[in-house]
């Protein structure tokens, strides 16, 4: 069940939302746990059984780790092996078998028919962070199975994140208070995310899918750039839109989830990009892999090794394909280059050039992320820089109608800090006017916001009702 589906919007969410009014936190937790299990089971009961097994084993490992100093490390290793083993079997087994068959074609191994449980990368990382932090004594092991189960299954963040640390949220399971202000903010944040996903991301997803499905020989300079620009817009508004919806639903029930995106496309280096993009994942890898490997506290060669290792695994986490691995290594190498001195050279360049550099690197990286194979990615990038191969410019124009152009302008606007800057400028300008303009400004602001949110919701619902095209980018994760 997707957030951006009529079933969720008009059946599941309306049935669950009234329980946000319950003031008894424990009772609300039980209802949320049941709702979360139903939400996940909608995609397949067998998937839910896998997740329940994960919950039970992480719960047991947490208790055993906290029971004795002498055996804590043993049970930590057991828990890590279990979590990574489960991820390996369901997500990477066929990938490994396929790679083996390509290397040794004369002795092939039969592929399995194991389905990939939705969101397994997310709930596995939740389980890992829980047992590791219990071992590190960040908090005591949770003895109430229902609370740990709710932490892992909480439906707003279950299938698409953000990746929430138990240490950041466990107190909210026993002591959280809702209010009309929190609920209103949650609705606003959810509708904004829905609009980003359905109105903007889906519009550019159809263009990206169409262009990336073309044979390399059919591509030209204009089509290739239109395709990757469309995908660059799609993946940001799709992913950040889902994060906004998750944060919004969480706030409706009194939870405060961490932010997952902070305008990554305004970054002026790849280092800055990763401080703004998928923040919960990058900080997870930093705290549970990069720092334990030594981080940047050792000699430079080990720091570079740690960066490449982290981004190799970051790429692999996103999907069982060599294109994802290459995407991760690609980013890792640019991070190494910036640490080697490239960042110092960048800092001397004009701001606009630093921005162009970052966007260009990121967009070329997205080609590997989106392409079906390494050969496809290389051919696509070749078309992006084949300036003499642009006789078919009119084919690119075919995709650009007035609606797409309007959404493109909106995407550029909302992917930057311009909305906040515009609001602050207007507020400062109005406050400086003598009389009572501030009260008028607040009233107009409230009316405009309410009208805009209603309009976004109606447009999103109409788009969902009139089109069956609603891609779910996280199936690959």
Residue pairs with C-beta under 8 A, 6 or more apart in sequence:
1 7
1 8
1 12
1 39
1 42
1 43
2 8
2 470
2 472
3 193
3 194
3 197
3 242
3 245
3 246
3 249
4 194
4 197
4 198
4 241
4 245
4 460
4 464
4 470
5 464
5 470
6 461
6 464
6 465
9 194
9 461
9 464
12 35
12 38
12 39
13 249
15 35
16 31
16 32
16 35
17 252
19 28
19 31
19 32
19 35
20 28
20 178
20 183
20 252
20 253
20 254
21 178
22 28
22 31
23 178
25 173
25 174
25 175
25 176
26 174
28 253
29 146
29 147
29 150
29 173
30 146
32 150
32 154
32 155
32 253
33 146
33 149
33 150
33 153
35 155
36 150
36 153
36 154
36 155
36 158
37 48
37 153
39 155
39 158
40 47
40 48
40 51
40 118
40 119
40 153
40 155
40 158
40 159
41 47
41 48
43 118
44 115
44 117
46 115
47 115
47 117
47 118
50 86
50 90
50 117
50 120
51 117
51 123
51 152
51 153
52 149
54 83
54 86
54 123
54 124
54 127
54 152
55 127
55 145
55 148
55 149
55 152
55 153
56 145
57 79
57 82
58 79
58 83
58 127
58 130
58 131
58 148
58 152
59 142
59 145
59 148
59 149
61 75
61 76
61 78
61 79
61 82
61 131
62 79
62 130
62 131
62 134
62 141
62 142
62 148
63 141
63 143
64 71
64 72
64 75
65 72
65 75
65 76
65 79
65 131
65 134
65 135
65 141
66 72
66 134
66 140
66 141
72 135
73 135
76 131
76 132
76 135
79 127
79 128
79 131
80 128
80 131
80 132
83 124
83 127
83 128
83 131
84 124
84 128
86 120
86 124
87 120
87 121
87 124
89 114
90 114
90 115
90 116
90 117
90 120
91 116
91 120
91 121
91 320
92 316
92 320
93 112
93 114
94 111
94 112
94 114
94 320
95 320
95 321
97 109
97 110
97 111
97 112
98 111
99 322
100 109
101 108
101 109
116 475
118 159
118 474
118 475
119 158
119 159
119 160
119 474
121 317
121 318
121 477
122 157
122 158
122 159
122 160
122 161
122 163
122 477
123 152
123 153
123 158
125 163
125 284
126 151
126 152
126 163
126 164
126 166
127 152
128 288
129 163
129 165
129 166
129 284
129 288
130 142
130 148
130 151
130 152
130 166
132 288
133 139
133 165
133 166
133 167
134 140
134 141
138 167
139 166
139 167
139 170
142 148
142 151
142 166
142 170
147 170
147 173
147 174
150 173
151 164
151 166
151 169
151 170
151 173
154 164
154 250
154 255
155 249
156 245
156 246
156 247
156 249
156 250
156 255
156 257
157 163
157 164
157 246
157 250
157 257
159 474
160 239
160 242
160 243
160 246
160 474
161 242
161 243
161 246
161 260
161 278
161 280
161 281
162 243
162 246
162 247
162 257
162 258
162 259
162 260
162 279
162 280
163 280
163 281
163 284
164 257
164 258
164 280
165 284
168 258
169 255
169 256
169 257
172 254
172 255
172 256
176 253
176 254
176 255
177 254
178 252
178 253
178 254
182 251
182 252
182 254
183 251
183 252
185 248
185 251
186 247
186 248
186 249
186 250
186 251
186 252
186 253
187 248
187 252
187 453
188 248
188 449
188 453
189 244
189 245
189 247
189 248
189 251
190 244
190 245
190 248
190 249
190 252
191 248
191 453
191 456
191 457
191 460
192 241
192 244
192 248
192 453
192 456
193 240
193 241
193 242
193 243
193 244
193 245
193 246
193 247
193 248
194 241
194 245
194 456
194 457
194 460
195 241
195 456
195 457
195 459
195 460
196 237
196 238
196 240
196 241
196 244
196 414
197 237
197 238
197 241
197 242
197 245
197 460
198 241
198 459
198 460
198 463
198 464
198 470
199 407
199 456
199 459
199 460
199 463
200 233
200 237
200 241
200 407
200 410
200 411
200 414
201 233
201 234
201 235
201 237
201 238
201 241
202 234
202 463
202 467
202 469
202 470
202 471
203 403
203 404
203 407
204 230
204 231
204 233
204 234
204 237
204 404
204 407
204 408
204 411
205 230
205 234
205 238
205 469
205 471
205 473
206 469
207 226
207 227
207 230
207 399
207 404
208 227
208 228
208 230
208 231
208 234
208 370
209 471
210 399
211 219
211 223
211 224
211 226
211 227
211 230
211 399
212 227
212 231
212 370
212 371
212 372
212 376
212 380
214 223
216 376
216 379
216 380
216 382
216 383
219 227
219 379
219 380
219 383
220 383
220 386
220 389
220 390
220 391
220 392
220 393
220 395
220 396
221 383
221 384
221 385
221 386
221 387
221 389
221 390
222 390
222 392
222 393
222 395
222 396
223 383
223 392
223 395
223 396
224 380
224 381
224 383
224 384
225 384
225 396
226 396
226 399
226 400
227 380
228 363
228 364
228 366
228 367
228 370
228 380
228 384
229 363
231 366
231 370
232 265
232 359
232 362
232 363
232 366
233 408
233 411
233 415
234 473
235 366
235 369
235 370
235 473
236 261
236 264
236 265
236 415
237 411
237 415
238 471
238 473
239 260
239 261
239 278
239 473
240 260
240 261
242 474
243 259
243 260
243 261
246 257
247 257
247 259
247 260
250 256
250 257
251 257
258 279
258 280
259 279
260 278
260 279
260 280
261 276
261 277
261 278
261 279
262 275
262 276
262 279
263 276
263 415
263 416
263 417
264 273
264 276
264 277
265 359
265 362
265 415
265 416
266 276
266 355
266 415
266 416
266 417
267 273
267 275
267 276
267 277
267 355
267 358
268 346
268 351
268 354
268 355
268 357
268 358
269 338
269 343
269 346
269 354
269 357
269 358
270 331
270 334
270 335
270 338
270 358
270 361
270 362
271 335
271 338
271 343
272 358
273 358
273 362
274 282
274 331
274 335
275 282
281 314
281 317
282 314
285 310
285 313
285 314
286 295
286 310
289 309
289 310
289 313
290 306
290 307
290 310
293 302
293 305
293 306
293 309
293 310
294 302
294 303
294 306
295 303
295 306
296 303
296 306
300 339
300 340
303 339
304 336
304 339
304 340
307 332
307 335
307 336
307 339
308 329
308 332
308 333
308 336
310 332
311 328
311 329
311 331
311 332
311 335
312 325
312 328
312 329
312 332
313 328
314 328
314 331
314 332
315 324
315 325
315 326
315 327
315 328
315 329
315 331
316 324
316 325
316 328
317 477
318 324
318 327
318 328
318 369
318 476
318 477
319 476
319 477
322 374
323 368
323 369
323 371
323 372
323 373
323 374
323 377
324 368
324 369
326 368
326 374
326 377
327 365
327 366
327 368
327 369
330 364
330 365
330 368
331 365
334 361
338 346
346 354
346 357
347 354
349 357
364 381
364 384
367 377
367 380
367 381
367 384
368 374
368 377
371 377
371 380
383 389
413 419
426 441
427 441
430 437
430 438
430 440
430 441
431 437
431 438
431 441
464 470
